[in-house]
Amino acid sequence: MSATPASPLICLSANGNTLCESERAARTLFVATTEGIYEFTRSSPQAPWSLRRKDILAGHHVSALVFEPRSGLLFAGQHFQGGLVVSADRGMTWQPRNNGLQSGHVYTVLVKYIGDRTVLYLGTEPAMLYRSYDLGSNWTALPAVRDVPDTDKWLFPRSVPHIKNIASHPSQPQTLYVCVEQGDLLKSTDGGQSWRQLTSLERPDDKFRRDMHRVVFRRDNAEELFLTTGIGLYHSTTGGDAWERITDPKFVLGYPDPFFIDPTQPSIMYMTGAGASPSPEWAKAGTANPVFMRSTDSGRTWVEAMNGFRRPVRGNIEAAALHYSTEAGLELFAGTACGELYTSRDGARSWTLVSDQIDPVSKGPHFRHFLTSEKREAYENKLRGIGAFT
C-alpha cells in the first residue's frame, strides 16, 4: 500500500527525522529500537496507542527511521552492519539500498525537497556523507566533507567518529550543516561540494572538543539556529558564524540532544537528553538522570517538564519526536534506553506511559550502560567481533 500525505506516519528514532507535520493526525507510530521496529496504532487522535507489531526488522539495531510522504517510502538506517533498507508497504517488506555506500553503518538520513525533486543525504560511521537523487537506489559520496583541517583530531570514545546529524533550512536547500561526533560542525552552501568549519563556539575549557549533536532552525529565518552539543545548548543568529552558549555541562540538562521549536508558537521550545555525558556513573546509578525541558522565551530559560515520567528515569531519554497536525495539534514522544515509551498531548505539561515493554531505544551502544554486567560484556564482545568497539 502506497502512503500519501493524507496518511501520515510518525517515526521515533535516535538519529532520524524528529519532526513531522500533516493535516490529519497520524494513526501509526513506528519506534526504532536495538532489536528492530515496533509499530503502535490508534483508532482516533484521542484514542490510546496500542502495540500492533514488534517483529519489524527483528534483530537489527535501527538508528535512523525516516518516512518520505511523497513516495510513501520508509527508510531505515541501521547501526553497525545493517546498511540502509527501504519499505514501500509500511514495514511489511524491505529492500536494501546501499549501492555506492562504503559503510554499512548508517547513522542518519535527511530528506530534502528542491522544487519537485526529492534529495536524500545520508551520514555514516566512519564519517562520510552521501547524496541520492533516486530515493536511495544509488548513492554518491561527497568526500569534501573530510577535506577540512584537523580531521586527525576527530575522535569518538571506544569507536570511530560518525556523522550524527545533517540539517538544512527549507528556504536554502543547498546550505547544509553536518554534525561530526566528535569532531566538527561543518557548513556547505553548495549542496555538499565544499565545506568550512564553524569553530567560533569553542572555548579553551570545553569538556569535549567539538562534540556536535543536532542543528535546528527557526523556520522563518535560515540564519537563526540552535545547536545541541555534548557541552550544552548554543544559539546563533548569523548562520553559525557566531554563537552564544545558553547552557553548559553544569546545567541540569548537561548533555542535550533532541530539540524542537513549536511549529505554531516559535517562542516555545523543547529539549531533552542526559544530565551529564556518558560515563561509568550511568551504569552505577542505573540512570543518566535525563530531563525533558520546556522553554517559553525562545530558549533563554528552561524548566523541567517531567510530569508523568517515572522518576528517576531508568536509563536515558535517547530519542524524541514531535508531530503536529491540524486535526490534533502538537504531540510529543520520548523513548528510553530501558524500553519505555511516553507521549504528551499538552505541550509536555504531562506525559503518559505508552509502554514499558519495548526493546531499548538507543543511539549506538548507549544502552549497554544499563545492562547487567554479564549482558554488557557479551554485547561489547559482540561489537568487538565486528570491529565496532575497542
Summary of the structure (lengths in Angstrom):
residues: 390
radius of gyration: 19.1
end to end distance: 43.1
largest distance: 54.3
contacts: 1386
relative contact order: 0.12
helix: 8%
strand: 41%
